[in-house]
Amino acid sequence: MKHDKTLASKNLLLINGLALPSKMLDEFLSKSDTDSNIYLSYPLGVMTLAGWCRQEFPNFNIQILDAMMNLHKHISNKNIRPIDSDTFIKNTLNQIEVTPDFIGLSINCSNGHKICLDMIHLCKEKWPKSKIIVGGVHVTTFIHKIIIDLNIDYAVRGAGDIAFVDLLQCLIENKSPDNIDGVVADIKNISSIARPLDDLDKIPPLPYDLIDMEYLINNDSTSPIDKDGTRTGTIFMSRGCPIGCTFCSADIVS
């Protein structure tokens, strides 16, 4: 689909969802498990979508909200009082001052299923007119459990690079997205899956300015160097995983 780069400005919020079970989140927030570490890395999924949208829709106002980073910051603050998960999510969403027209939420880990659906519910409660679109590994493999949630408007299965951008254009122009591979609106077309990107060199530059790089540099869990005072950054040169462990869903979507 050819994209209209002259489209009017829209507010797009991309959320890197919480990737942990609800019980574990409650333990973190209650301060009963302060010795555990939150795995923190670059939110490449939403960063890549932000790069595509910035390239194809230059008039868009794009924000990235990294819920995992927010959780890492929260539990690292020894002066924070215990709170419940709903309060934490609401506080996280309250950082967004502009009402989004579209919300894209990435759910990559199955253990984050419930807490991400809770976040989607609170998003719809806060911004009832916003269109909510979900994607990621978990959405691709468990679409039948995802799309039945009434707070979700659309899901994208498979690589979202092209499908997500095409979907946004259809929604802006009030056109049906039914013919877009990978876009699922209801249980009737859950077999639809987005075509993979044929050339990774087509991926636009990632918008590092939309995330808290300073915090990531100092707290990146994927850094190969674990030494106080050492500033490092990591990059990924491929997509998917070549290992194919039987217990992991990554092989299904690679």
WOMOZI-V300878 format. One record per residue. RES is the residue in one letter. PHI is phi as a letter, one per 30 degrees, with the letter a starting at -180 (NA if undefined). PSI is psi in radians with two decimals (* if undefined). Layout:
RES/PHI/PSI
RES/PHI/PSI
This chain:
M/NA/2.33
K/d/2.29
H/c/2.42
D/d/1.84
K/d/0.01
T/c/0.13
L/e/2.59
A/d/2.77
S/d/2.36
K/b/2.68
N/c/2.10
L/c/2.16
L/c/2.14
L/c/2.17
I/c/2.21
N/d/1.90
G/d/2.89
L/d/2.25
A/c/1.14
L/a/2.74
P/d/2.71
S/e/-0.71
K/d/-0.72
M/d/-0.69
L/d/-0.76
D/d/-0.66
E/d/-0.74
F/d/-0.81
L/d/-0.40
S/d/-0.08
K/i/0.28
S/d/-0.11
D/b/0.89
T/d/-0.22
D/d/-0.21
S/d/2.66
N/c/2.51
I/c/2.22
Y/d/2.10
L/b/2.25
S/b/3.09
Y/d/2.28
P/d/1.24
L/d/-0.54
G/d/-0.98
V/d/-0.50
M/d/-0.71
T/d/-0.76
L/d/-0.68
A/d/-0.68
G/d/-0.78
W/d/-0.79
C/d/-0.63
R/d/-0.64
Q/d/-0.78
E/d/-0.49
F/b/1.29
P/d/-0.29
N/d/-0.08
F/d/2.55
N/c/1.93
I/c/2.33
Q/b/2.53
I/c/2.27
L/c/1.94
D/c/1.73
A/d/-0.58
M/d/-0.68
M/d/-0.70
N/d/-0.70
L/d/-0.72
H/e/-0.77
K/d/-0.68
H/d/-0.89
I/d/-0.28
S/d/-0.26
N/d/1.85
K/d/-0.19
N/c/-0.05
I/d/2.37
R/d/2.67
P/e/2.44
I/b/2.93
D/c/2.97
S/d/-0.68
D/d/-0.72
T/d/-0.71
F/d/-0.81
I/d/-0.75
K/d/-0.73
N/d/-0.65
T/d/-0.81
L/d/-0.51
N/d/-0.18
Q/d/-0.36
I/d/2.03
E/c/-0.34
V/c/2.32
T/d/2.10
P/d/2.49
D/d/-0.62
F/b/2.46
I/b/2.14
G/c/2.16
L/b/2.23
S/c/2.18
I/c/1.78
N/c/-0.45
C/c/2.33
S/d/-0.49
N/d/-0.19
G/c/0.20
H/e/-0.99
K/d/-0.80
I/d/-0.56
C/d/-0.64
L/d/-0.62
D/d/-0.72
M/d/-0.71
I/d/-0.74
H/e/-0.77
L/d/-0.54
C/d/-0.82
K/d/-0.57
E/d/-0.69
K/d/-0.70
W/b/1.32
P/d/-0.40
K/c/-0.11
S/d/2.45
K/d/2.22
I/c/2.17
I/b/2.26
V/c/2.70
G/a/-3.12
G/j/3.09
V/d/-0.82
H/d/-0.69
V/d/-0.71
T/d/-0.70
T/d/-0.42
F/b/0.69
I/e/-0.59
H/d/-0.39
K/c/-0.22
I/c/-0.89
I/d/-0.25
I/d/-0.18
D/d/2.17
L/d/-0.26
N/d/-0.16
I/c/2.20
D/d/-0.75
Y/b/2.70
A/b/2.61
V/c/2.09
R/c/2.40
G/i/-2.82
A/d/2.15
G/c/0.00
D/e/-0.97
I/d/-0.74
A/d/-0.72
F/d/-0.76
V/d/-0.75
D/d/-0.71
L/d/-0.78
L/e/-0.75
Q/d/-0.73
C/d/-0.73
L/d/-0.69
I/d/-0.67
E/c/0.13
N/h/0.69
K/c/2.75
S/d/2.33
P/c/0.26
D/e/-0.49
N/c/0.11
I/d/2.10
D/d/2.23
G/j/-0.26
V/d/2.13
V/c/2.17
A/c/-0.41
D/a/-3.13
I/d/-0.26
K/d/-0.46
N/b/0.73
I/d/-0.17
S/d/-0.20
S/d/2.38
I/b/2.45
A/d/2.50
R/d/2.50
P/d/2.67
L/d/2.27
D/d/-0.31
D/b/1.95
L/d/-0.32
D/d/-0.23
K/d/-0.24
I/d/2.23
P/d/2.87
P/e/2.44
L/d/2.43
P/d/1.35
Y/d/-0.33
D/d/-0.22
L/c/-0.04
I/b/2.88
D/d/1.45
M/d/-0.67
E/d/-0.71
Y/d/-0.72
L/d/-0.71
I/e/-0.63
N/c/-0.19
N/b/0.21
D/d/2.06
S/d/-0.33
T/d/-0.02
S/d/2.32
P/d/-0.13
I/c/2.07
D/c/1.46
K/b/2.24
D/e/2.34
G/i/-0.13
T/d/2.16
R/c/2.07
T/b/2.76
G/b/2.56
T/c/2.67
I/b/2.72
F/c/2.28
M/c/0.04
S/b/3.09
R/b/2.61
G/i/-3.08
C/b/2.30
P/d/-0.03
I/d/-0.81
G/i/0.72
C/d/2.44
T/d/-0.43
F/c/-0.02
C/c/2.49
S/d/-0.14
A/e/-0.62
D/d/-0.47
I/d/-0.61
V/c/0.05
S/d/*
